C-alpha cells in the first residue's frame, strides 16, 4: 500500500465462534471447525486479511476458481497478504481449527483503494 493510499474494507466480522459441537454440519466431524465467507473485491487490488483469535486457527484466502491465494497456519494475531485480486470480483476466506478445539475469531479484510 502506498504512502497516500487509503484502505477499503471489503469484509469485517467479530466474535465468530469456531469449534462448537454441531452434529448437523457437513464436515462429518461433529464440530463446526471450518467456516467460510465470501466477499466482493475490485480487480487488480492488493487484499489483506487481519485475523485475531483467542486460540490458533488456520486461515486461507481463495480465488473464485477455488485455488488458494494465500494461507497461514496456527495464527492468533496476524495479517495475511498482500494478495493480488487479479481479475477476481469476489474471493473467499476459510478459517479452520482442529476438531475438539474452540476459538473466538475476529476478521477484517481490506484492499487498497486507487
Buried (B, 14 or more C-beta within 10 A) or exposed (E): EEEEEEEBEBBEBEEBEBBEEEEEBEEEBEBBBBBEBEBEBBEEBBBBBBBBBEBEBBBBBBBBEEEEBBEBEEBEEBEBBBBBBEEBEEBBBBBBBBEEEBBBBBBBBBBBEE
